[in-house]
Amino acid sequence: MASFQTLLAGPPGLLRDGIKKILSELPDLEVVGEVSDAQALFDSLEELSPCLLILDTSLSNFGGIEVVRELKSSFHDTKVLLLTTASNQVYLCHAMSAGVEGYLLKEDPASELLTAVTTILNGSSHISRRLAEHLTDKILVICRKKRRLPLRLTPQELEVLRLVLQGKTSKEVAEVLFISVRTVEHHRANIMRKLDVKSFQDLIRYAFQEGYVA
């Protein structure tokens, strides 16, 4: 039996067949399952407990980065290599903060897939070279820091955030929630710290991107 069991998640077709063919060059790796939708993905992870998941973001019913966060929280030992067409740094940063070990573009060459898989199984991370060469040290630090931070806000912090984003002052928030202005200021400071933002503009952008508010 191969040392490294791998699950493929993505729509059936040429891309998935091509990935299997490429992976066959690694003698210690075995593709133990293939799934085409998110529900089957979680069922297979529960049943197979693979070392590696190669996840195509065009998977049926794929809910984006939230799916990655959910599976990483439930299946700690399964490493994730994300295949995507998203070549922007924002999506990459969200994927890294969700816990993926690898990030490849579908246009990357087959040789880089082999490199990424080998690197990940050896305990390191791999980012598409097309993206890595344009990443600044600052972006990488932010992504890694976000991965460590406890990003979940408390129910009252969420209420404060919602009201602040409506343009209410600390005094007005305090009146709505029946708490002191000092408590509101404390919550605001915690929100900024947890979300790692420095300005109100950054707070608005981050809150909407991460789904803290509709």
GROMACS elastic network, one bead per residue, 0.5 to 0.9 nm:
[ bonds ]
;  ai    aj funct       b0    kb
    1     4     6  0.87747   500
    1     5     6  0.89401   500
    1    28     6  0.84262   500
    1    29     6  0.89864   500
    1    30     6  0.80218   500
    2     5     6  0.67247   500
    2    27     6  0.73925   500
    2    29     6  0.54013   500
    2    30     6  0.56394   500
    3    27     6  0.89537   500
    3    28     6  0.52787   500
    3    29     6  0.61991   500
    3    30     6  0.77768   500
    3    51     6  0.89482   500
    4    28     6  0.60806   500
    4    30     6  0.62432   500
    4    31     6  0.85956   500
    4    50     6  0.75634   500
    4    51     6  0.58551   500
    4    52     6  0.74344   500
    4   121     6  0.79100   500
    5    28     6  0.86277   500
    5    29     6  0.59223   500
    5    31     6  0.59465   500
    5    32     6  0.59979   500
    5    33     6  0.88356   500
    5    48     6  0.85223   500
    5    49     6  0.83371   500
    5    50     6  0.50460   500
    5    51     6  0.54409   500
    5    52     6  0.65888   500
    5    53     6  0.88884   500
    6    29     6  0.69911   500
    6    30     6  0.59255   500
    6    32     6  0.58048   500
    6    33     6  0.71660   500
    6    50     6  0.53479   500
    6    51     6  0.60071   500
    6    53     6  0.57952   500
    6    54     6  0.74165   500
    7    30     6  0.86811   500
    7    31     6  0.58372   500
    7    32     6  0.58764   500
    7    34     6  0.58980   500
    7    35     6  0.78866   500
    7    41     6  0.86838   500
    7    44     6  0.81432   500
    7    45     6  0.80322   500
    7    48     6  0.84001   500
    7    49     6  0.89346   500
    7    50     6  0.62480   500
    7    51     6  0.82349   500
    7    52     6  0.63623   500
    7    54     6  0.62999   500
    7    55     6  0.83622   500
    8    16     6  0.75845   500
    8    19     6  0.86577   500
    8    20     6  0.85074   500
    8    31     6  0.72446   500
    8    32     6  0.83230   500
    8    33     6  0.62951   500
    8    35     6  0.63727   500
    8    36     6  0.86288   500
    8    41     6  0.88208   500
    8    52     6  0.86689   500
    8    53     6  0.60574   500
    8    54     6  0.50582   500
    8    55     6  0.63389   500
    8    56     6  0.80706   500
    9    12     6  0.88741   500
    9    16     6  0.84288   500
    9    33     6  0.84674   500
    9    34     6  0.58243   500
    9    36     6  0.58674   500
    9    37     6  0.73926   500
    9    38     6  0.82392   500
    9    40     6  0.89088   500
    9    41     6  0.66555   500
    9    53     6  0.72710   500
    9    54     6  0.61432   500
    9    56     6  0.59420   500
    9    57     6  0.86118   500
    9    59     6  0.65468   500
   10    13     6  0.89872   500
   10    15     6  0.87626   500
   10    16     6  0.70179   500
   10    34     6  0.77996   500
   10    35     6  0.63656   500
   10    36     6  0.50235   500
   10    37     6  0.70950   500
   10    54     6  0.83921   500
   10    55     6  0.63256   500
   10    57     6  0.71434   500
   10    58     6  0.62697   500
   10    60     6  0.72712   500
   11    15     6  0.82535   500
   11    16     6  0.72002   500
   11    35     6  0.77113   500
   11    36     6  0.50214   500
   11    37     6  0.77086   500
   11    56     6  0.77431   500
   11    58     6  0.68323   500
   11    59     6  0.55672   500
   11    60     6  0.69076   500
   12    15     6  0.75151   500
   12    16     6  0.59060   500
   12    17     6  0.76308   500
   12    34     6  0.85616   500
   12    35     6  0.82329   500
   12    36     6  0.66249   500
   13    16     6  0.56607   500
   13    17     6  0.61883   500
   13    18     6  0.85142   500
   14    17     6  0.50621   500
   14    18     6  0.58356   500
   14    19     6  0.85235   500
   15    18     6  0.50081   500
   15    19     6  0.61998   500
   15    20     6  0.87465   500
   15   106     6  0.87727   500
   16    19     6  0.50696   500
   16    20     6  0.63528   500
   16    21     6  0.87104   500
   16    34     6  0.87537   500
   16    56     6  0.89397   500
   17    20     6  0.51964   500
   17    21     6  0.63168   500
   17    22     6  0.87436   500
   18    21     6  0.51008   500
   18    22     6  0.62322   500
   18    23     6  0.86204   500
   18   110     6  0.88976   500
   19    22     6  0.50945   500
   19    23     6  0.60855   500
   19    24     6  0.86065   500
   19   110     6  0.81592   500
   19   113     6  0.83291   500
   20    23     6  0.50861   500
   20    24     6  0.61983   500
   20    31     6  0.73642   500
   21    24     6  0.52272   500
   21    25     6  0.74453   500
   22    25     6  0.58857   500
   22    26     6  0.81050   500
   22   110     6  0.67295   500
   22   111     6  0.83857   500
   22   113     6  0.79515   500
   22   114     6  0.73121   500
   23    26     6  0.56115   500
   23    27     6  0.84954   500
   23    29     6  0.72741   500
   23    30     6  0.81109   500
   23    31     6  0.81408   500
   23   113     6  0.83472   500
   23   114     6  0.69393   500
   23   117     6  0.86702   500
   24    27     6  0.67506   500
   24    29     6  0.74890   500
   24    30     6  0.77843   500
   24    31     6  0.86399   500
   25    29     6  0.86284   500
   25   114     6  0.83131   500
   26    29     6  0.56027   500
   26    30     6  0.83718   500
   26   114     6  0.78983   500
   26   118     6  0.86378   500
   27    30     6  0.78774   500
   31    34     6  0.77844   500
   32    48     6  0.77267   500
   32    50     6  0.78166   500
   33    44     6  0.74759   500
   33    48     6  0.81032   500
   33    50     6  0.89540   500
   34    41     6  0.83994   500
   34    44     6  0.85533   500
   35    38     6  0.80016   500
   35    39     6  0.89141   500
   35    40     6  0.59054   500
   35    41     6  0.58502   500
   35    44     6  0.77998   500
   35    59     6  0.85273   500
   36    39     6  0.88098   500
   36    40     6  0.70287   500
   36    41     6  0.75242   500
   36    59     6  0.59747   500
   36    60     6  0.61235   500
   37    40     6  0.55518   500
   37    41     6  0.62551   500
   37    59     6  0.56069   500
   37    61     6  0.59174   500
   37    62     6  0.71342   500
   38    42     6  0.65459   500
   38    43     6  0.87788   500
   38    59     6  0.68901   500
   38    60     6  0.63662   500
   38    61     6  0.56360   500
   38    62     6  0.57653   500
   38    63     6  0.82107   500
   38    67     6  0.81657   500
   39    42     6  0.54337   500
   39    43     6  0.63513   500
   39    44     6  0.86591   500
   39    61     6  0.81488   500
   40    43     6  0.50093   500
   40    44     6  0.59725   500
   40    45     6  0.84877   500
   41    44     6  0.52258   500
   41    45     6  0.61592   500
   41    46     6  0.86664   500
   42    45     6  0.50724   500
   42    46     6  0.62220   500
   42    47     6  0.86560   500
   42    71     6  0.73794   500
   43    46     6  0.52281   500
   43    47     6  0.62879   500
   43    48     6  0.86061   500
   44    48     6  0.56940   500
   44    49     6  0.76301   500
   44    50     6  0.87827   500
   45    48     6  0.53725   500
   45    49     6  0.51033   500
   45    50     6  0.66979   500
   45    53     6  0.86529   500
   45    71     6  0.86097   500
   45    75     6  0.74907   500
   45    78     6  0.83947   500
   46    49     6  0.59106   500
   46    75     6  0.80803   500
   47    50     6  0.88644   500
   49    52     6  0.87544   500
   49    75     6  0.77851   500
   49    77     6  0.80165   500
   49    78     6  0.70020   500
   50    53     6  0.68758   500
   50    77     6  0.82513   500
   50    78     6  0.60415   500
   50    79     6  0.84166   500
   51    77     6  0.67546   500
   51    79     6  0.61564   500
   51    80     6  0.88287   500
   51   121     6  0.78563   500
   52    77     6  0.86165   500
   52    78     6  0.53600   500
   52    80     6  0.59195   500
   52    81     6  0.74575   500
   52   117     6  0.83389   500
   52   120     6  0.84322   500
   52   121     6  0.75680   500
   53    78     6  0.66215   500
   53    79     6  0.60850   500
   53    81     6  0.61914   500
   53    82     6  0.83214   500
   54    79     6  0.85523   500
   54    80     6  0.60175   500
   54    82     6  0.60770   500
   54    83     6  0.71540   500
   54   102     6  0.89919   500
   54   117     6  0.89237   500
   55    58     6  0.86487   500
   55    59     6  0.76250   500
   55    80     6  0.69420   500
   55    81     6  0.60998   500
   55    83     6  0.59215   500
   55    84     6  0.85728   500
   56    59     6  0.56958   500
   56    62     6  0.89966   500
   56    81     6  0.86027   500
   56    82     6  0.61029   500
   56    84     6  0.61870   500
   56   106     6  0.88582   500
   57    60     6  0.85255   500
   57    62     6  0.65941   500
   57    63     6  0.87586   500
   57    64     6  0.71169   500
   57    82     6  0.70705   500
   57    83     6  0.62139   500
   57    84     6  0.55194   500
   57    85     6  0.82188   500
   58    61     6  0.84006   500
   58    62     6  0.68194   500
   58    83     6  0.87098   500
   58    84     6  0.76166   500
   59    62     6  0.53036   500
   59    63     6  0.89936   500
   60    63     6  0.88666   500
   61    64     6  0.89936   500
   62    65     6  0.86950   500
   62    67     6  0.68397   500
   63    66     6  0.61915   500
   63    67     6  0.55097   500
   63    68     6  0.85344   500
   64    67     6  0.57373   500
   64    68     6  0.71157   500
   65    68     6  0.50028   500
   65    69     6  0.62836   500
   65    70     6  0.86670   500
   65    91     6  0.85731   500
   65    94     6  0.69947   500
   65    95     6  0.61783   500
   65    98     6  0.67668   500
   66    70     6  0.61438   500
   66    71     6  0.86507   500
   66    98     6  0.78056   500
   67    70     6  0.50927   500
   67    71     6  0.61866   500
   67    72     6  0.84781   500
   68    71     6  0.53016   500
   68    72     6  0.59946   500
   68    73     6  0.84971   500
   68    80     6  0.83779   500
   68    95     6  0.77149   500
   68    98     6  0.62926   500
   68    99     6  0.75371   500
   68   100     6  0.75184   500
   69    72     6  0.51958   500
   69    73     6  0.61206   500
   69    74     6  0.87212   500
   69    95     6  0.86540   500
   69    97     6  0.86904   500
   69    99     6  0.69448   500
   69   100     6  0.87548   500
   70    73     6  0.52399   500
   70    74     6  0.63821   500
   70    75     6  0.85712   500
   70    98     6  0.87535   500
   71    74     6  0.51167   500
   71    75     6  0.56993   500
   71    76     6  0.80198   500
   71    78     6  0.88307   500
   72    75     6  0.52406   500
   72    76     6  0.55160   500
   72    77     6  0.83224   500
   72    78     6  0.75259   500
   72    79     6  0.82684   500
   72    80     6  0.82646   500
   72    98     6  0.75816   500
   72    99     6  0.66226   500
   72   100     6  0.80158   500
   73    76     6  0.61176   500
   73    99     6  0.89713   500
   75    78     6  0.57588   500
   75    79     6  0.87273   500
   76    79     6  0.77921   500
   79    99     6  0.87500   500
   79   100     6  0.69898   500
   79   101     6  0.61434   500
   79   102     6  0.83111   500
   79   120     6  0.73430   500
   79   121     6  0.78308   500
   80    99     6  0.79680   500
   80   100     6  0.50715   500
   80   101     6  0.54912   500
   80   102     6  0.62986   500
   80   103     6  0.86126   500
   80   120     6  0.84523   500
   81   100     6  0.63379   500
   81   101     6  0.59451   500
   81   103     6  0.57888   500
   81   104     6  0.73558   500
   81   116     6  0.79686   500
   81   117     6  0.76263   500
   81   120     6  0.80146   500
   81   126     6  0.85126   500
   82    95     6  0.82379   500
   82   100     6  0.70198   500
   82   101     6  0.81580   500
   82   102     6  0.59181   500
   82   104     6  0.61037   500
   82   105     6  0.83096   500
   83    86     6  0.88811   500
   83   102     6  0.84919   500
   83   103     6  0.62874   500
   83   104     6  0.50348   500
   83   105     6  0.56851   500
   83   106     6  0.59783   500
   84    87     6  0.78701   500
   84   103     6  0.77112   500
   84   104     6  0.64475   500
   84   105     6  0.50803   500
   84   106     6  0.57231   500
   84   107     6  0.88787   500
   85   104     6  0.84335   500
   85   105     6  0.54351   500
   85   106     6  0.58308   500
   85   107     6  0.76500   500
   86    89     6  0.85676   500
   86    91     6  0.67636   500
   86    92     6  0.77832   500
   86   105     6  0.71406   500
   87    90     6  0.88257   500
   87    91     6  0.76640   500
   87    92     6  0.75319   500
   87   105     6  0.69877   500
   87   130     6  0.84613   500
   87   131     6  0.69299   500
   88    91     6  0.58366   500
   88    92     6  0.65255   500
   88    93     6  0.88577   500
   88   131     6  0.80287   500
   89    93     6  0.59826   500
   89    94     6  0.86114   500
   89   131     6  0.76775   500
   89   134     6  0.89454   500
   89   135     6  0.75677   500
   89   139     6  0.80904   500
   90    93     6  0.51120   500
   90    94     6  0.63224   500
   90    95     6  0.86782   500
   91    94     6  0.50838   500
   91    95     6  0.61455   500
   91    96     6  0.86243   500
   92    95     6  0.50734   500
   92    96     6  0.62016   500
   92    97     6  0.86109   500
   92   103     6  0.73516   500
   92   127     6  0.87766   500
   92   131     6  0.88162   500
   92   143     6  0.85452   500
   93    96     6  0.51467   500
   93    97     6  0.61302   500
   93    98     6  0.85594   500
   93   139     6  0.76416   500
   93   140     6  0.77847   500
   93   142     6  0.79559   500
   93   143     6  0.51255   500
   93   144     6  0.84037   500
   93   146     6  0.87129   500
   94    97     6  0.50930   500
   94    98     6  0.61380   500
   94    99     6  0.88048   500
   94   143     6  0.73004   500
   94   146     6  0.86642   500
   94   147     6  0.88968   500
   94   210     6  0.87563   500
   95    98     6  0.50580   500
   95    99     6  0.65862   500
   95   100     6  0.60002   500
   95   103     6  0.79196   500
   95   143     6  0.87522   500
   96    99     6  0.51661   500
   96   100     6  0.53182   500
   96   101     6  0.72771   500
   96   102     6  0.82373   500
   96   103     6  0.82458   500
   96   143     6  0.62070   500
   96   144     6  0.71709   500
   96   146     6  0.86056   500
   96   147     6  0.69976   500
   97   100     6  0.75948   500
   97   142     6  0.89790   500
   97   143     6  0.56533   500
   97   144     6  0.64730   500
   97   145     6  0.79441   500
   97   146     6  0.55339   500
   97   148     6  0.78733   500
   98   146     6  0.87494   500
   98   147     6  0.65583   500
   99   147     6  0.67970   500
  100   103     6  0.72915   500
  100   125     6  0.83077   500
  101   120     6  0.63782   500
  101   123     6  0.87496   500
  101   124     6  0.72828   500
  101   126     6  0.65625   500
  101   127     6  0.83705   500
  102   116     6  0.67268   500
  102   117     6  0.80712   500
  102   119     6  0.88484   500
  102   120     6  0.68492   500
  102   124     6  0.88005   500
  102   125     6  0.55583   500
  102   127     6  0.57392   500
  102   128     6  0.80892   500
  103   116     6  0.83764   500
  103   125     6  0.85383   500
  103   126     6  0.64112   500
  103   128     6  0.59264   500
  104   107     6  0.83450   500
  104   108     6  0.67963   500
  104   112     6  0.83223   500
  104   113     6  0.75473   500
  104   116     6  0.80324   500
  104   126     6  0.80407   500
  104   127     6  0.62556   500
  104   129     6  0.83796   500
  104   130     6  0.89537   500
  104   131     6  0.88949   500
  105   108     6  0.53946   500
  105   128     6  0.64161   500
  105   130     6  0.82357   500
  105   131     6  0.87728   500
  106   109     6  0.82179   500
  108   111     6  0.83132   500
  108   112     6  0.65742   500
  108   113     6  0.75759   500
  108   128     6  0.73245   500
  108   129     6  0.83589   500
  108   130     6  0.78886   500
  109   112     6  0.55183   500
  109   113     6  0.69436   500
  110   113     6  0.51694   500
  110   114     6  0.66548   500
  110   115     6  0.88214   500
  111   114     6  0.52657   500
  111   115     6  0.63243   500
  111   116     6  0.86940   500
  112   116     6  0.59321   500
  112   117     6  0.84884   500
  112   128     6  0.78553   500
  112   129     6  0.83824   500
  113   116     6  0.50630   500
  113   117     6  0.61488   500
  113   118     6  0.85422   500
  114   117     6  0.52674   500
  114   118     6  0.61337   500
  114   119     6  0.84764   500
  115   118     6  0.52468   500
  115   119     6  0.59855   500
  115   120     6  0.85372   500
  115   126     6  0.82810   500
  116   119     6  0.51123   500
  116   120     6  0.60588   500
  116   121     6  0.85506   500
  116   125     6  0.77124   500
  116   126     6  0.54770   500
  116   127     6  0.78108   500
  116   128     6  0.83562   500
  117   120     6  0.52230   500
  117   121     6  0.61171   500
  117   122     6  0.85316   500
  117   126     6  0.83437   500
  118   121     6  0.52714   500
  118   122     6  0.61860   500
  118   123     6  0.89039   500
  118   124     6  0.89801   500
  119   122     6  0.51630   500
  119   123     6  0.66725   500
  119   124     6  0.55455   500
  119   125     6  0.64511   500
  119   126     6  0.66257   500
  120   123     6  0.52442   500
  120   125     6  0.53776   500
  120   126     6  0.67220   500
  121   124     6  0.73004   500
  121   125     6  0.89426   500
  122   125     6  0.88919   500
  126   129     6  0.85326   500
  127   130     6  0.84156   500
  127   131     6  0.70066   500
  127   132     6  0.59992   500
  128   131     6  0.54206   500
  128   132     6  0.60005   500
  128   133     6  0.87289   500
  129   133     6  0.60630   500
  129   134     6  0.87415   500
  130   133     6  0.61601   500
  130   134     6  0.74624   500
  131   134     6  0.54913   500
  131   135     6  0.64428   500
  132   135     6  0.51559   500
  132   136     6  0.84525   500
  133   136     6  0.83189   500
  135   138     6  0.81790   500
  135   139     6  0.64646   500
  135   140     6  0.70829   500
  136   139     6  0.53762   500
  136   140     6  0.66234   500
  136   141     6  0.88365   500
  137   140     6  0.51924   500
  137   141     6  0.62057   500
  137   142     6  0.86976   500
  138   141     6  0.51643   500
  138   142     6  0.62473   500
  138   143     6  0.87076   500
  139   142     6  0.51468   500
  139   143     6  0.62086   500
  139   144     6  0.86762   500
  140   143     6  0.51468   500
  140   144     6  0.61760   500
  140   145     6  0.84483   500
  141   144     6  0.52617   500
  141   145     6  0.59610   500
  141   146     6  0.84991   500
  142   145     6  0.50924   500
  142   146     6  0.60462   500
  142   147     6  0.86114   500
  142   196     6  0.85043   500
  143   146     6  0.52193   500
  143   147     6  0.63748   500
  144   147     6  0.51114   500
  144   148     6  0.66909   500
  144   149     6  0.89901   500
  145   148     6  0.52640   500
  145   149     6  0.63287   500
  145   196     6  0.85953   500
  146   149     6  0.51489   500
  146   150     6  0.81574   500
  146   151     6  0.76396   500
  146   194     6  0.87191   500
  146   195     6  0.78069   500
  146   196     6  0.75191   500
  147   150     6  0.81841   500
  147   151     6  0.86118   500
  148   151     6  0.86327   500
  149   152     6  0.88694   500
  149   194     6  0.65195   500
  149   195     6  0.80150   500
  149   196     6  0.84580   500
  150   153     6  0.82336   500
  150   194     6  0.64765   500
  150   195     6  0.86366   500
  151   191     6  0.88709   500
  151   194     6  0.54633   500
  151   195     6  0.61544   500
  151   196     6  0.89837   500
  152   194     6  0.78190   500
  152   195     6  0.88340   500
  153   156     6  0.80337   500
  153   157     6  0.57601   500
  153   158     6  0.60844   500
  153   190     6  0.87769   500
  153   191     6  0.71625   500
  153   194     6  0.77183   500
  153   195     6  0.89424   500
  153   212     6  0.85746   500
  154   157     6  0.50562   500
  154   158     6  0.62125   500
  154   159     6  0.87151   500
  155   158     6  0.51182   500
  155   159     6  0.63822   500
  155   160     6  0.87832   500
  156   160     6  0.61818   500
  156   161     6  0.85075   500
  156   177     6  0.87350   500
  156   187     6  0.80092   500
  157   160     6  0.50161   500
  157   161     6  0.60354   500
  157   162     6  0.85418   500
  157   184     6  0.87092   500
  157   187     6  0.57869   500
  157   188     6  0.75062   500
  157   190     6  0.80277   500
  157   191     6  0.67366   500
  158   162     6  0.60825   500
  158   163     6  0.86398   500
  158   191     6  0.85400   500
  158   212     6  0.72828   500
  158   213     6  0.82686   500
  159   162     6  0.51064   500
  159   163     6  0.62845   500
  159   164     6  0.85531   500
  159   173     6  0.89357   500
  159   177     6  0.82657   500
  160   163     6  0.52436   500
  160   164     6  0.60140   500
  160   165     6  0.85335   500
  160   170     6  0.88352   500
  160   173     6  0.67217   500
  160   174     6  0.87250   500
  160   177     6  0.82651   500
  160   184     6  0.70570   500
  160   187     6  0.71157   500
  160   188     6  0.72549   500
  160   191     6  0.89180   500
  161   164     6  0.50906   500
  161   165     6  0.60856   500
  161   166     6  0.86383   500
  161   187     6  0.86203   500
  161   188     6  0.74576   500
  161   191     6  0.75842   500
  161   207     6  0.84375   500
  161   212     6  0.83544   500
  161   213     6  0.82347   500
  162   165     6  0.52909   500
  162   166     6  0.65115   500
  162   212     6  0.83443   500
  162   213     6  0.66148   500
  163   166     6  0.50268   500
  163   167     6  0.68253   500
  163   168     6  0.58897   500
  163   169     6  0.84936   500
  163   172     6  0.86908   500
  163   173     6  0.63151   500
  163   176     6  0.87806   500
  164   167     6  0.52227   500
  164   168     6  0.51272   500
  164   169     6  0.67858   500
  164   170     6  0.76652   500
  164   173     6  0.72538   500
  164   188     6  0.86646   500
  165   168     6  0.72739   500
  165   200     6  0.87794   500
  165   203     6  0.86060   500
  165   204     6  0.68180   500
  165   207     6  0.89499   500
  165   213     6  0.88312   500
  168   171     6  0.79392   500
  168   172     6  0.57131   500
  168   173     6  0.61711   500
  169   172     6  0.51315   500
  169   173     6  0.61787   500
  169   174     6  0.85383   500
  170   173     6  0.50536   500
  170   174     6  0.60771   500
  170   175     6  0.86684   500
  170   180     6  0.89984   500
  170   181     6  0.59000   500
  170   182     6  0.85255   500
  170   184     6  0.60414   500
  170   185     6  0.67603   500
  170   188     6  0.88054   500
  171   174     6  0.50705   500
  171   175     6  0.63425   500
  171   176     6  0.88352   500
  171   180     6  0.80179   500
  171   181     6  0.55591   500
  171   184     6  0.80855   500
  172   175     6  0.51031   500
  172   176     6  0.63199   500
  172   177     6  0.87252   500
  172   181     6  0.85987   500
  173   176     6  0.51809   500
  173   177     6  0.61776   500
  173   178     6  0.82220   500
  173   179     6  0.82124   500
  173   181     6  0.78342   500
  173   184     6  0.70547   500
  174   177     6  0.53084   500
  174   178     6  0.55571   500
  174   180     6  0.54730   500
  174   181     6  0.53717   500
  174   182     6  0.86239   500
  174   183     6  0.79038   500
  174   184     6  0.62091   500
  175   178     6  0.50978   500
  175   179     6  0.67589   500
  175   180     6  0.79226   500
  175   181     6  0.84300   500
  176   179     6  0.80430   500
  177   180     6  0.87137   500
  179   182     6  0.83307   500
  179   183     6  0.64938   500
  179   184     6  0.72191   500
  180   183     6  0.51656   500
  180   184     6  0.64747   500
  180   185     6  0.87811   500
  181   184     6  0.50090   500
  181   185     6  0.62304   500
  181   186     6  0.85806   500
  182   185     6  0.51083   500
  182   186     6  0.61859   500
  182   187     6  0.87061   500
  183   187     6  0.62087   500
  183   188     6  0.85855   500
  184   187     6  0.50767   500
  184   188     6  0.61291   500
  184   189     6  0.86315   500
  185   189     6  0.61881   500
  185   190     6  0.86284   500
  186   189     6  0.52210   500
  186   190     6  0.63111   500
  186   191     6  0.87206   500
  187   190     6  0.50411   500
  187   191     6  0.61179   500
  187   192     6  0.86633   500
  188   191     6  0.50883   500
  188   192     6  0.62619   500
  188   193     6  0.85807   500
  189   192     6  0.52470   500
  189   193     6  0.61538   500
  189   194     6  0.86047   500
  190   193     6  0.50406   500
  190   194     6  0.59748   500
  190   195     6  0.84373   500
  191   194     6  0.51867   500
  191   195     6  0.60084   500
  191   196     6  0.81591   500
  191   197     6  0.85687   500
  191   203     6  0.88528   500
  192   195     6  0.52834   500
  192   196     6  0.56713   500
  192   197     6  0.52785   500
  192   198     6  0.67001   500
  192   199     6  0.82589   500
  192   200     6  0.89388   500
  192   203     6  0.72545   500
  193   197     6  0.67637   500
  193   198     6  0.83274   500
  194   197     6  0.81192   500
  195   203     6  0.77456   500
  195   206     6  0.76320   500
  195   207     6  0.84388   500
  196   203     6  0.87548   500
  197   200     6  0.80254   500
  197   201     6  0.89017   500
  197   202     6  0.58213   500
  197   203     6  0.59360   500
  197   206     6  0.80039   500
  198   201     6  0.85760   500
  198   202     6  0.67327   500
  198   203     6  0.75900   500
  199   202     6  0.52419   500
  199   203     6  0.62522   500
  199   204     6  0.88368   500
  200   204     6  0.62831   500
  200   205     6  0.87282   500
  201   204     6  0.52398   500
  201   205     6  0.63667   500
  201   206     6  0.86662   500
  202   205     6  0.51416   500
  202   206     6  0.60232   500
  202   207     6  0.84276   500
  203   206     6  0.52235   500
  203   207     6  0.59208   500
  203   208     6  0.86031   500
  204   207     6  0.52899   500
  204   208     6  0.63673   500
  204   209     6  0.86341   500
  205   208     6  0.55824   500
  205   209     6  0.61952   500
  205   210     6  0.86634   500
  206   209     6  0.50896   500
  206   210     6  0.59813   500
  206   211     6  0.83610   500
  206   212     6  0.83863   500
  207   210     6  0.54228   500
  207   211     6  0.60480   500
  207   212     6  0.50552   500
  207   213     6  0.60779   500
  207   214     6  0.88023   500
  208   211     6  0.51495   500
  208   212     6  0.62788   500
  208   213     6  0.57734   500
  208   214     6  0.67537   500
  209   212     6  0.79348   500
  209   213     6  0.87909   500
  210   213     6  0.80297   500
  211   214     6  0.62221   500
